[in-house]
């Protein structure tokens, strides 16, 4: 028994002696790792919360800046009079459409000016390349050729600006929409009205945005957010609707631009042929030595094809007294067009009639919405 006890004591001593040398407990290692992971997760959560708060703060600051900018846009024109007198708000300050106004409501542009700028730059750049690289190298009458090119450029740009900056025929909105809402809320069939035009019954559709029964041949433009009288289309190349009041300027722009690019194309091709004949080189050598002339001729040919097709199409529309929107929708397919009075009468009506005045006075003084709110609070 003593021997057995000695052996057991010896084993206990060995085990006690080996304890300090033994490796760390894997459970303790996992606990340490989980603690480290928990700290890292907490750190990530803190960083995520901080980023989230920063983004929320930035969004709130940006929204506040936009709100203050809109208020300044409304209030700034009121304090522009001398002597500190307050000027009443103009209609263009509070107009709900997407148009952009300049010179205190005298000029009306579409919401996206990129198409207009691209068109104007293309015309101006083509004229400059023609004057520098094509007409200046002509052996005879180069000054006369450049002068005619400059005159055509001015005419095209003037018609482009006129077509894009005047009121296309915007229909006034209803300031008291509750009347029509009550009329149309009980019976959906009341949303349409019938009128007689030259013996043909036409439906007047109700515009839910403008709260009006649209006049005949008008349509609501989704880009400008306006109902436009005699709506033809929204032209992305000038960034404006084409309607009753600017259609003739649009047609003049098409015809003059077609003449302008045909003029450039003719002299560019003649110059290319002349240079190839003098040097005895081919088209690839011309492309290497004078790429600007070939680029101008190619661009002019594409412009001629595009403008020529548009001009022929609108010539057909004028002869039949249709708009592009009516023709696209086949509005008079299978029925008589009540506005067709014959080719000569249609041309005179569209191109020679006096320009009607704008139905919306954007420079008229109106009572701003915040004035009514402040009066109500004061009472």
C-alpha positions as CSV (number, residue, x, y, z in Angstrom):
1,X,0.0,0.0,0.0
2,X,2.8,2.4,0.8
3,X,4.3,1.6,-2.6
4,X,1.1,2.3,-4.3
5,X,0.7,5.6,-2.4
6,X,4.2,6.6,-3.4
7,X,3.5,5.9,-7.0
8,X,0.3,7.9,-6.9
9,X,2.0,10.7,-5.2
10,X,4.8,10.5,-7.8
11,X,2.2,10.7,-10.5
12,X,0.5,13.7,-8.9
13,X,3.9,15.4,-8.6
14,X,4.6,14.7,-12.2
15,X,1.3,16.1,-13.3
16,X,1.8,19.2,-11.1
17,X,5.2,19.6,-12.6
18,X,3.9,19.3,-16.2
19,X,1.1,21.8,-15.7
20,X,3.1,25.0,-16.2
21,X,4.7,23.5,-19.4
22,X,1.5,22.4,-21.0
23,X,0.1,24.4,-24.0
24,X,-2.8,26.9,-23.5
25,X,-6.3,25.6,-23.4
26,X,-8.0,25.7,-26.8
27,X,-11.2,26.9,-25.2
28,X,-9.4,29.9,-23.8
29,X,-7.9,30.6,-27.2
30,X,-11.4,30.5,-28.8
31,X,-12.7,32.8,-26.1
32,X,-9.8,35.2,-26.7
33,X,-10.4,35.1,-30.5
34,X,-14.2,35.6,-30.0
35,X,-13.4,38.6,-27.7
36,X,-11.1,40.1,-30.4
37,X,-13.8,39.4,-33.0
38,X,-16.4,41.0,-30.9
39,X,-14.2,44.1,-30.5
40,X,-13.7,44.2,-34.2
41,X,-17.4,43.8,-34.9
42,X,-18.1,46.6,-32.5
43,X,-15.5,48.7,-34.1
44,X,-17.1,48.0,-37.6
45,X,-20.5,48.8,-36.2
46,X,-19.2,52.1,-34.8
47,X,-17.7,53.0,-38.2
48,X,-20.9,52.0,-40.0
49,X,-23.0,54.1,-37.7
50,X,-20.6,57.0,-38.2
51,X,-20.7,56.7,-42.0
52,X,-24.5,56.4,-41.8
53,X,-24.8,59.5,-39.7
54,X,-22.5,61.4,-42.0
55,X,-24.4,60.4,-45.1
56,X,-27.7,61.4,-43.4
57,X,-26.2,64.7,-42.3
58,X,-24.9,65.4,-45.8
59,X,-28.3,64.6,-47.4
60,X,-30.1,66.9,-44.9
61,X,-27.6,69.7,-45.6
62,X,-28.0,69.3,-49.4
63,X,-31.8,69.3,-49.1
64,X,-31.7,72.4,-46.9
65,X,-29.4,74.1,-49.4
66,X,-31.8,73.3,-52.3
67,X,-34.8,74.5,-50.3
68,X,-33.0,77.8,-49.5
69,X,-31.9,78.2,-53.1
70,X,-35.5,77.8,-54.3
71,X,-36.8,80.3,-51.8
72,X,-34.1,82.8,-52.9
73,X,-35.1,82.2,-56.5
74,X,-38.6,83.3,-55.6
75,X,-37.7,86.1,-53.3
76,X,-34.7,87.7,-55.1
77,X,-36.7,89.3,-58.0
78,X,-39.0,91.0,-55.4
79,X,-36.1,93.1,-54.0
80,X,-34.5,94.2,-57.2
81,X,-36.4,97.5,-57.4
82,X,-34.6,100.7,-56.3
83,X,-35.4,102.4,-53.0
84,X,-36.0,99.1,-51.2
85,X,-39.6,98.8,-52.6
86,X,-40.9,95.2,-52.9
87,X,-41.9,94.1,-56.4
88,X,-44.7,91.6,-56.7
89,X,-44.0,88.1,-57.8
90,X,-44.3,87.5,-61.6
91,X,-46.1,84.5,-63.1
92,X,-42.9,82.9,-64.4
93,X,-41.6,82.7,-60.8
94,X,-44.3,80.3,-59.8
95,X,-45.1,78.6,-63.1
96,X,-45.4,74.8,-62.4
97,X,-44.0,73.8,-65.8
98,X,-40.5,72.7,-66.5
99,X,-39.6,75.7,-68.7
100,X,-36.5,77.9,-68.1
101,X,-37.1,81.7,-68.2
102,X,-34.6,84.5,-69.0
103,X,-34.8,88.3,-69.0
104,X,-37.7,88.3,-66.5
105,X,-39.9,86.0,-68.4
106,X,-39.4,87.4,-71.9
107,X,-37.5,84.4,-73.2
108,X,-38.9,80.9,-72.7
109,X,-36.7,77.8,-73.2
110,X,-37.2,74.1,-72.7
111,X,-35.9,72.3,-69.6
112,X,-32.9,70.7,-71.3
113,X,-30.6,73.1,-73.2
114,X,-28.1,70.4,-74.3
115,X,-29.7,69.8,-77.6
116,X,-29.9,73.5,-78.4
117,X,-26.2,74.0,-77.5
118,X,-25.2,70.9,-79.5
119,X,-27.0,72.2,-82.6
120,X,-25.7,75.7,-82.3
121,X,-22.1,74.5,-81.8
122,X,-22.4,72.1,-84.8
123,X,-23.5,74.9,-87.1
124,X,-20.9,77.4,-85.8
125,X,-18.1,74.8,-86.0
126,X,-19.1,73.7,-89.5
127,X,-19.1,77.4,-90.7
128,X,-15.6,78.0,-89.1
129,X,-14.0,74.9,-90.6
130,X,-15.5,75.8,-94.0
131,X,-14.2,79.4,-93.8
132,X,-10.7,78.4,-92.7
133,X,-9.9,75.1,-94.5
134,X,-12.2,75.2,-97.6
135,X,-13.2,78.6,-98.8
136,X,-9.9,80.3,-97.9
137,X,-8.0,78.0,-100.3
138,X,-10.3,78.6,-103.2
139,X,-8.4,80.2,-106.2
140,X,-11.2,82.8,-107.0
141,X,-13.8,84.7,-105.1
142,X,-13.0,83.2,-101.7
143,X,-14.1,86.4,-99.9
144,X,-17.5,86.2,-101.5
145,X,-17.9,82.5,-100.7
146,X,-17.0,83.2,-97.0
147,X,-19.4,86.2,-96.8
148,X,-22.3,84.1,-98.1
149,X,-21.4,81.3,-95.6
150,X,-21.4,83.8,-92.8
151,X,-24.8,85.3,-93.9
152,X,-26.3,81.8,-94.0
153,X,-24.9,80.9,-90.6
154,X,-26.5,84.0,-89.1
155,X,-29.9,83.3,-90.7
156,X,-29.8,79.7,-89.4
157,X,-28.8,80.6,-85.9
158,X,-31.4,83.4,-85.7
159,X,-34.2,81.0,-86.7
160,X,-32.9,78.4,-84.3
161,X,-33.0,80.9,-81.4
162,X,-36.4,82.2,-82.4
163,X,-37.9,78.7,-82.5
164,X,-36.4,77.8,-79.1
165,X,-37.0,81.0,-77.1
166,X,-40.6,82.0,-77.7
167,X,-43.8,80.6,-76.2
168,X,-44.8,77.6,-78.5
169,X,-48.4,78.1,-77.6
170,X,-48.7,77.1,-73.9
171,X,-52.3,76.7,-72.8
172,X,-53.2,78.4,-69.4
173,X,-53.8,76.1,-66.5
174,X,-57.0,76.1,-64.4
175,X,-56.5,78.1,-61.2
176,X,-59.7,76.6,-59.6
177,X,-59.5,72.9,-60.4
178,X,-62.1,71.9,-57.8
179,X,-64.9,72.8,-60.2
180,X,-63.8,70.4,-63.0
181,X,-62.8,67.8,-60.4
182,X,-66.4,67.8,-59.1
183,X,-67.8,67.6,-62.6
184,X,-65.6,64.6,-63.6
185,X,-65.5,62.7,-60.3
186,X,-69.1,61.3,-60.4
187,X,-69.1,60.1,-64.0
188,X,-66.1,59.3,-66.1
189,X,-67.9,59.9,-69.3
190,X,-68.1,63.6,-68.4
191,X,-64.3,63.7,-68.7
192,X,-64.8,64.2,-72.5
193,X,-66.6,66.9,-74.4
194,X,-67.7,67.0,-78.0
195,X,-67.4,70.0,-80.3
196,X,-68.2,70.4,-84.0
197,X,-65.5,71.6,-86.3
198,X,-66.5,72.1,-90.0
199,X,-69.1,69.4,-89.7
200,X,-66.9,66.8,-87.9
201,X,-67.4,66.0,-84.2
202,X,-64.2,66.1,-82.2
203,X,-63.6,65.1,-78.6
204,X,-62.0,67.4,-76.1
205,X,-59.9,65.5,-73.6
206,X,-59.5,66.5,-70.0
207,X,-55.9,67.0,-68.8
208,X,-55.5,65.9,-65.2
209,X,-52.2,67.9,-64.8
210,X,-53.5,71.3,-66.1
211,X,-57.0,70.6,-64.9
212,X,-58.5,71.8,-68.2
213,X,-60.3,70.5,-71.2
214,X,-57.6,70.7,-73.8
215,X,-58.4,72.8,-77.0
216,X,-58.6,70.9,-80.3
217,X,-55.2,69.8,-81.7
218,X,-53.4,70.4,-78.4
219,X,-51.5,67.9,-76.3
220,X,-49.7,67.8,-73.0
221,X,-45.9,67.6,-73.4
222,X,-44.4,65.3,-70.8
223,X,-41.0,66.9,-71.1
224,X,-42.0,70.6,-70.6
225,X,-45.1,69.6,-68.5
226,X,-47.4,72.0,-70.4
227,X,-50.4,71.7,-72.7
228,X,-49.4,73.2,-76.0
229,X,-51.8,74.4,-78.7
230,X,-51.4,72.8,-82.1
231,X,-48.8,70.5,-80.6
232,X,-46.5,69.1,-83.3
233,X,-43.7,67.4,-81.3
234,X,-41.0,68.1,-78.8
235,X,-37.8,68.6,-80.7
236,X,-34.7,67.4,-78.8
237,X,-32.4,69.3,-81.1
238,X,-33.7,72.7,-80.0
239,X,-34.9,71.6,-76.6
240,X,-38.4,73.1,-77.0
241,X,-41.9,72.1,-78.0
242,X,-43.0,72.9,-81.5
243,X,-46.6,74.3,-81.6
244,X,-48.8,77.0,-82.8
245,X,-46.5,80.0,-82.2
246,X,-43.1,78.7,-83.2
247,X,-43.9,76.2,-86.0
248,X,-43.1,78.7,-88.8
249,X,-39.7,79.5,-87.2
250,X,-39.0,75.8,-86.9
251,X,-39.8,75.3,-90.6
252,X,-37.6,78.3,-91.6
253,X,-34.8,76.8,-89.5
254,X,-35.1,73.5,-91.3
255,X,-35.1,75.0,-94.8
256,X,-32.2,77.5,-94.1
257,X,-30.1,74.8,-92.4
258,X,-30.7,72.5,-95.4
259,X,-29.5,75.3,-97.7
260,X,-26.5,76.0,-95.4
261,X,-25.2,72.4,-95.3
262,X,-25.9,71.9,-99.1
263,X,-23.8,75.0,-99.7
264,X,-20.9,73.7,-97.5
265,X,-21.2,70.2,-99.0
266,X,-21.0,71.4,-102.6
267,X,-17.9,73.5,-102.1
268,X,-16.2,70.9,-99.9
269,X,-16.7,68.2,-102.5
270,X,-15.4,70.6,-105.2
271,X,-12.4,71.3,-103.1
272,X,-11.7,67.7,-102.5
273,X,-11.9,66.9,-106.2
274,X,-9.7,69.8,-107.1
275,X,-7.0,68.9,-104.6
276,X,-7.0,65.2,-105.7
277,X,-6.7,66.3,-109.3
278,X,-3.8,68.6,-108.6
279,X,-1.8,66.3,-106.5
280,X,-2.7,63.1,-108.2
281,X,-3.4,61.3,-104.9
282,X,-6.3,59.2,-103.8
283,X,-8.9,59.5,-101.1
284,X,-6.6,57.8,-98.5
285,X,-3.9,60.4,-99.1
286,X,-6.5,63.1,-98.8
287,X,-7.7,61.6,-95.6
288,X,-4.2,61.7,-94.2
289,X,-3.3,65.2,-95.3
290,X,-6.7,67.0,-95.1
291,X,-9.0,65.1,-92.8
292,X,-11.0,68.2,-91.8
293,X,-12.3,68.7,-95.3
294,X,-13.4,65.1,-95.6
295,X,-15.0,65.2,-92.1
296,X,-16.9,68.4,-93.0
297,X,-18.1,66.8,-96.3
298,X,-19.3,63.7,-94.5
299,X,-21.0,65.6,-91.7
300,X,-22.7,67.9,-94.2
301,X,-24.0,64.9,-96.3
302,X,-25.5,63.4,-93.1
303,X,-27.1,66.7,-92.2
304,X,-28.5,67.1,-95.7
305,X,-30.1,63.6,-95.6
306,X,-31.6,64.2,-92.1
307,X,-32.8,67.8,-92.8
308,X,-34.1,66.9,-96.3
309,X,-36.2,64.1,-94.9
310,X,-37.7,66.3,-92.2
311,X,-38.4,69.1,-94.7
312,X,-40.2,66.7,-97.1
313,X,-42.2,65.3,-94.3
314,X,-43.3,68.7,-93.0
315,X,-44.1,69.8,-96.5
316,X,-46.5,66.9,-96.7
317,X,-48.0,67.8,-93.3
318,X,-48.5,71.5,-94.4
319,X,-50.1,70.4,-97.6
320,X,-52.6,68.3,-95.7
321,X,-52.9,70.6,-92.7
322,X,-51.8,68.0,-90.1
323,X,-49.4,68.1,-87.2
324,X,-46.7,65.4,-86.7
325,X,-48.5,64.2,-83.6
326,X,-51.8,63.8,-85.4
327,X,-50.1,62.0,-88.3
328,X,-48.2,59.7,-85.9
329,X,-51.4,58.9,-84.0
330,X,-53.4,58.5,-87.3
331,X,-55.9,60.9,-85.9
332,X,-57.8,61.2,-89.2
333,X,-57.3,57.7,-90.5
334,X,-60.6,56.6,-92.0
335,X,-62.3,60.0,-91.4
336,X,-62.2,63.4,-92.9
337,X,-59.7,66.0,-91.7
338,X,-61.8,69.0,-90.7
339,X,-58.9,71.4,-90.9
340,X,-57.9,70.4,-94.5
341,X,-59.0,73.3,-96.8
342,X,-56.9,72.5,-99.8
343,X,-53.2,72.8,-100.4
344,X,-53.0,76.5,-101.2
345,X,-55.3,77.5,-98.3
346,X,-53.4,75.2,-95.9
347,X,-50.1,76.8,-96.9
348,X,-51.4,80.3,-96.4
349,X,-53.0,79.4,-93.1
350,X,-49.9,77.9,-91.6
351,X,-47.2,80.1,-93.0
352,X,-48.8,83.5,-93.7
353,X,-51.3,84.0,-90.9
354,X,-50.4,86.6,-88.2
355,X,-48.6,85.2,-85.2
356,X,-51.2,84.9,-82.4
357,X,-50.3,86.4,-79.0
358,X,-49.3,84.3,-76.1
359,X,-52.2,83.0,-74.0
360,X,-50.1,83.1,-70.8
361,X,-48.7,86.4,-69.6
362,X,-45.6,85.1,-67.8
363,X,-44.6,88.7,-66.7
364,X,-48.0,89.4,-65.1
365,X,-47.9,90.1,-61.4
366,X,-49.4,87.3,-59.2
367,X,-49.9,86.8,-55.5
368,X,-47.3,84.3,-54.2
369,X,-48.5,81.3,-52.2
370,X,-46.4,82.3,-49.1
371,X,-48.2,85.7,-49.0
372,X,-51.6,84.0,-48.5
373,X,-50.1,81.7,-45.9
374,X,-48.7,84.6,-43.9
375,X,-52.0,86.5,-44.1
376,X,-53.8,83.5,-42.8
377,X,-51.4,83.1,-39.9
378,X,-51.7,86.8,-39.1
379,X,-55.5,86.4,-38.8
